[in-house]
Amino acid sequence: MDANEWKREEKRLAGILSTLQVRIAELEPEAEGLRDQAADIQKRFWDEVTVNTSSDEDLEETFYTVRQQAAVLNERERRHRQLMQQWQGMNRLLQSPYFGRIDFREDGLNMLEEIYIGVSSLMDDDGLTFLIYDWRSPIAGMYYDYSPGTAAYDTPIGPVSGEMELKRQFRIQGGQLRGMFDAGVTIGDELLQEALSESADSQMKSIVATIQREQNAIIRDDASRMLIVQGAAGSGKTSAALQRAAYLLYKHRERLKADQILLFSPNPMFNSYVSTVLPELGEENLQQTTFQEYLDYSLEPELRAEDPFDQIEYVLSQTGEAGYEARMNGIRYKASPKYLEALQRYAEWLGKQGMRFRSIRLRERELISAGRMEEQFYRIDPSVTLPNRIDLLREWLLGELARHARRELLEEWVQEELNYLDKEQYAEAFEELHKDRGVFDFGEKYEQVAELVTGKRRGDEADFEFADREEELLRKRVVKDAYRPLRRSVRKLAFVDMPAVYAQLFDSGETYRDMTGSGAEELPGRWAEIGGQTKRKLAAKELYYEDATPFLYLKELVEGVRTNAEVRHVFIDEGQDYSMFQYEYVKKLFPRARMTVLGDFGQAIFTQSTDLRDEQSPLLQLYGKEETRLIRLLRSYRSTREIVAFTRTLLPDGGEIEPFERSGKQPLLVETDTGEERLARMAADLEALRGEGFDTIAVIAKTASESLEAYEALQVRGCRGLKLITKKTPAFEKGIMVIPAYLAKGVEFDAVLVYDASERVYGRESERKLFYTACTRAMHRLHLYADGEWTPFLRGADFTLYEIAR
């Protein structure tokens, strides 16, 4: 790089830093003042308001005074938030104001514009000139998509084309220019190499400077209703998705807020791992949850659903147990499109017969029987939809309860309840009867009223009239209180016995075919056993994980869909682990939302997985091919070239995965004669890797039970600072983690030690993708250990791709 050019860039950087420092100094007192004003208004809020309700005019004046004070407070708080966002953005820029520059000459204009690109925008003092462009702005998109030469970008009024005469990258740290170079087609390898060579952190980093062209296509896609990203392990899917969320919040900032974007993540620990990405880009965090949390919210307290990690533990560890084959058949079938169609036909059948209801009872008496409900339900015109008929039945039940309540007033139990009323309840009744007579001292009247109502003294004629009215009012209150929970449960549709409706599907194969119109060939093997397992689980008020979504889907078909119209975009990470059933359910839940699905079918470790790889994916039919776009990411950036070259041999179609040119040590396969030797060698290797400065090291086991075994065994052998990761671990931290492979999905580590890579642990073909997932978590080092025959998945690997230690 020419020395004069270097000095010119240093001078510009110094000017930008000076401008930032001045702006920050100007903003601080203004922001502080607004904060104090808002705090003062909050403190004195009611001092400025005179509450007067003596007349309609006074009440109206009070209302407008309160509203005016609230408006002033909201304005101060809103302005303070804006200034704080500006202040925080400028402080972010102070460390590294920009990372790229393009020189662009628009067609038809002689002016050459120097466009500097950073994580947020910065305007000159004139308010018209951009000193720095936000990386999400349309013009900045050329930095990611073009090399010097012809280039273009989109604007609201149409495309703008021209010539890119320069594309330059900067490395600025702590406000100092550390390096710069001119780049070609993609983001320069030098900058990416440096970013990837750093140690893994406890949070995902936001490296917008290194976005590649194919990732930029994901980030800026604004046309697709459904965007599917099938990406190899380490291809940057999740990072691109989070930056896509930041882009959408920037582009649609007038009508899209962070709390209208929902991310379904694979586990709670993953939420902490990605929690800093959007704040680093100046945006609020989107809503983050797991699909399991949504299931629990919808099912509890009536039923408790097994979680996917308990399901996979069963699948991986209970091989050969009684009922295992039936359970596996059930898992596969209950995630299939055939089962989805069967439930739709079953709902149609329920419109004619078979609905199950719960009787309504009060004090051990049956008020309205389930049979009577069924009779009333099927009296309704069958052309009315099932959910609307349920609504009509609900209204009928509320009417019936009202009639029952009127008949209850003179029942003996009501008189008994009157005897146990407390002072406050008598006081309320007395006050209601005398509300037009002004202020009174109830303390003087209590004994008289209580005696009259309970019949303990005679009183005069006026007393009896009062007592009758008082007793009638109190009886109504007693009955109303007794019926309140019944009415509440009716409004919540608790009279529909959905567990029984779902359970009767599994009475027998013959009844299932009758109710769903399924052919005999559609039923999986061991159907009677599957039915028995399902009904026993329901009897315990529980559901298998594979039943949870079908149960809720059927519930929506019967009772109506409970939609969320606020969420406008749904992101699903590890999307290959969702069934088409679950996608259909998510679509129903969020009818106004667009969807971005990220996944890698090479890591499809759950039995119900959906293929995302090509144009034959059933997911393309969810919104239709016309509204769906599929993007494939084949290059892996996480791991070194040596690790990628090794791990791609573990998949039948892994040859299409492209490694990034970043060198490191070859994977190490450690062979020992005994388990004791294996553990001793692993303990020594952990200490050595920590000595090399690696901050995040994972010992990856197959299951939770094997993780616990590894954790305890390594602790006995003197390994310090081990952390056992379970499905309940809330946060990802630095250090040495012992973790099941299925919980490590989506996360990266400096070094990975596969606890036991022998055939006895990874011997079944169905475990290939789990083994691949474990190995692809490694950024810089990968060690595998075995004290017996190696897993058969390694037999196809070229022996030149790894080292063997004995």
Secondary structure, 3 states (H helix, E strand, C coil): CCHHHHHHHHHHHHHHHHHHHHHHHHHHHHHHHHHHHHHHHHHHHHHHCCCCCCCHHHHHHHHHHHHHHHHHHHHHHHHHHHHHHHHHHHHHHHHCCCCEEEEEEECCCCCEEEEEEECCCEECCCCCCEEEEECCCHHHHHHHHCCCEEEEEEECCEEEEEEEEEEEEEEEECCEEEEEEECCCCCCHHHHHHHHHCCCCCCCCCCHHHCCHHHHHHHHCCCCCEEEEEECCCCCHHHHHHHHHHHHHHHCCCCCCHHHEEEECCCHHHHHHCCCHHHHCCCCCCEEECHHHHHHHHHCCCCEECCHHHHHHHHHHCCCCCCHHHHHHHHHHHCCHHHHHHHHHHHHHHCCCCCCECCEEECCEEEECHHHHHHHHCCCCCCCCHHHHHHHHHHHHHHHHHHHHHHHCCCHHHHHHHCCCCHHHHHHHHHHHCCCCCCCCHHHHHHHHHHHHHCCCCCCHHHHHHHHHHHHHHHHHHHHHHHHHHHHHHHCCCCECHHHHHHHHHCCHHHHHHHHCCCHHHCCCCHHHHHHHHHHHHHCCEECHHHHHHHHHHHHHHHCCCCCCCCCEEEECCHHHCCHHHHHHHHHHCCCCEEEEEECHHHCCCCCCCCCCCCCCHHHHCCCHHHEEEEEECEECCCCHHHHHHHHHHCCCHHHCEECCCCCCCCEEEECCCHHHHHHHHHHHHHHHHHCCCCEEEEEECCHHHHHHHHHHHHHCCCCCEEECCCCCCCCCCEEEEEEHHHCCCCCEEEEEECCCECCCCCCHHHHHHHHHHHCCEEEEEEEEECCCECHHHCCCCHHHCEEEC
